[in-house]
């Protein structure tokens, strides 16, 4: 019987195809193992605090008329407000994020966010995230003193807003947003360690504070609390490490700049900077 002769060209083609298939499989495996899918997306964060019905605002008090004008600017400019959950889904799962994405952020949890800003957000169908100071929720005086403060919304009002599907309420710490004139000279500076505080004691204090904040917010709203805005924007390397271990996946600061989110790179969700509406037109 005469043996069949193999065609060298055909054998080479089959071998090359096999190598290509193996290479694609290996690339897929490594991509799944190490992440870094490569897609990037710019994000601008717009920061507000208290909204006032009158005129003459400042850095922490935005006149309602100005806030309405900002929302109109977003609408006319084709900007799309997104949520913290949207950011996590983009970076973590490669979910779609709209072009011209912005995140509307409110710090402290003022009653005006509920009474004045929330109706405007509903009118436009805009998402926003509010970072509430746990110890001040529902209060009109500072902690256990009789010193008046700007009123803060209640947990019931927080739930009403979150149930709309537009608002997230996240952590601005429970009681690490301290004020020197009210807490005294020896108060903590934002979320930073106090003088002489050991790393271990600081880590335990921070873990306990965030756990308290998260427990109350999640109980009130039913939303997962995975984001934190640093009081005064202050933080350190140990701060970030402790919060990561506690389950915080997104953090915000007050430094100005444009953020670049990267698919598969969780670190791109930390220390998100802020912009102004006026800077949007500058690209």
ABEGO torsion letter per residue (X at the ends): XBBBBBBAAAAAAAAAAAAAAAAAAAAAAAAAAAEGAGBBBBBBBBBBBBBBABBGBBAABBBAAAAAAAAAAAAAAGBBBBBAAAAAAAAAAGBBBBBGBBBBBBBGGBAAAAAAAAAAAAAAGBBBBBBBBAAABGBABBEABABBBBBBBBAAAAAAAAAAGABBBBBAEAAABBBAAAAEAABBBEABBBBGBBAAAAAAAAAAAAAAAAAAAAAAAGBBBABBBBBGGBBBAAAAAAAAAAGBABBBBABBEBBBBBBGBAAAABGBBBBBAAAAAAX
